[in-house]
Amino acid sequence: MDWSPNPDALRGRVAVVAGATRGAGRGIAAALGEAGATVICTGRSSRTGAAVSDYDRPETIEETAELVTSLGGSGVAMVVDHLDPAQVRALAERVRSEHGHIDVLVNDIWGAEVLTGGPEHWNTPVWQHDLDSGLRILRLAIDTHIITSHFLLPLLIEHPGGLLVEVTDGTNDYNATRYRISVFYDLAKVAVNRLAFSQGHELAPHGATAVALTPGWLRSEMMLEGFGVSEANWRDAPGRSAPPDFALSETPRYVGRAVVALATDPDRAHWNQKSVNSGQLAREYGFTDLDGSRPDVWRYIEEAREPNAPVNFDDYR
């Protein structure tokens, strides 16, 4: 498909991606960078070792910031624990001092994959679930987003046109009728969709827009590692180490390009309070994943997997 990013689409714009160390957050920061934005990348995993992450993984926010810069933007790494109001307040003060305002705020903080566990732990009833782990999931998924919005949204409403993106798993319509993994996970992801709705109500009088956005089947660093493949050979995984519909997975850059599409749409206010997914926005705006395709795993799930209908994966890519 004939599409390429505009390297100046967001030149001069300032974005904060909270939770930019890996996965969707890194992909979103990278896409904002390839559109020319200044991207402040926050998280706990740093080369400095100044904060402790819930993951024992090698990725750092400095790497994300360097990726942003290498793609044509300006990446800035800031170590922040978004559960600590004092640290988020300090982030807001520094951003105001150095940049004056922000144009895009992305709440992508999560960090609860280990606590959620793999498929063998899914569908564990709440009375059998470890309570401390469950409550930690909620804190990482919800408290972090609220604390971040509390301190950073005043910078977003400095000028009309600001965009808040709440990253979650599953649209509001999808999650409303389906149980998602556990009581704690289910509540966490539904709550983030609702956060976009409620914050959109509060932002609209200031000319700002809030959208809940979910990626599809994300080929994050952890996902690739779990299936024993890399980005270079991920197509070897479907039907072998991964389920067949992993063929419809997407890079983290894809959901990032969805954020860029929203941020560059002068009529983005019509998305205010909505809950959307990356494949849906790709159909709307025409952007593609890194391989030039437009994967749409959510449409596949509803049209083919759930009704157990015959499927050609190429129809959803």
Protein Blocks (a to p, Z undefined) as FASTA:
>chain_A
ZZdddfklmgoiacddehilgmjllmmmmmmmmnopacddddjbdfklpaccfbdcfbdf
klmmmmmmmnopacddddddfkbmklmmmmmmmmmmmnopafbdcdfbghlmmmnopfkl
goiafklpcfklmmmmmmmmmmmmmmmmmmmmmmmmmpghiacddddehifklmmmcceh
iamlmmmmmmmmmmmmmmmmmmmmnopacddddddddddfklmmmnopafklmmmmgopl
pcfklmmgccfklmmmmmmmmmmmmklmmmgoiacdfklmmmmnopacfkopacdfklmm
mmmmmnopacdfklmZZ
